[in-house]
Amino acid sequence: MKKTILELAQLVNGTVVVDATKLITGVGDLESATAEQITFVKDKTYLARAETTHAGVIIVPAETENFNRPIIKTVNPYLAFC
């Protein structure tokens, strides 16, 4: 799988914040994801952990604000990641 962040956001009806052109090549969890991988947080309680991930993009809840990293906002991050 090689997709841009924008392409991934379109697949899950999400909104991209920061760098939609970055290429993502795989998936990972918050702790072990690399700069070329996507991960997610299922709700706002995990956002603090997401700040330390090395993931290239994070799928987050739609109401997430002030997160200065490449993210895809969506209504149901868990479902979008599946």
N, C-alpha and C positions, 0 to 999 in steps of 0.2 A: 504494500500500500504506500503510495506517495501522493499526498494531497496537500494543497495549500490550506491555511487556516480558513480562508474564505470558502473554499469548496466544502470543508468539513462543517462549517457553520450552516451552509445552505442545506446540507443533508439532514440537519436536526432542527431546521427553522430557528437558528440562533442568530445573535447579533455579535459581530466581532468588535473588540476594543483593542487597539494597538496592533499594528503589523499583520495585515490580512494576507500578505504575500509569502510569509515564511512557510517553508516546506516541512511537513510532518511525515515521518516514515513508519511510525509504530505507536504502540500504547504502553503505558506503564503506571505504576501506582505512585502516590505522592512522594514516598521515600526514595524510590529508585529510578524514577523516570529521568531520561536524558533530555538534552536540548532539542532533540529531533522527535520527541514523543509527546503524546497527548495524555492528560490525566483529568480527573474531575474531583469536585467536592460535592457531596449530595445535599448539604445545607450549610447555612452560614456558620455553624459551630466549628466547621473544619477550615474556615478561611485563614486562621492564624497559622495552621500547619502548611497551608498552600503557599504562604509567603516564603518558605524556605526550600521549596521544591526546585529542581533543576529542569522541570518539564518545559517544553517549548510553548505549550499552550494549555490552559486549564479551562474545563467546562465548569461554569459556576451558576448559581441561582440568578434568575433574571433581575432580582432587586439589588444585586451586588453593586456597590459604588466605591469609588476611590481605590481601585486596585490597579496599580501601575505596572501591569504585566500583560502579555498577550492572553486574552480570555475570550471565551465564547459564552455569552449570556443566553440561558434558555430556561424555560419554565420548569423542566424536570431534568436536571443534570444526570441523574442516575440512568434514566431511560435513554437519554441522548448518548451516553457513553456505551450503552449496550449495543 
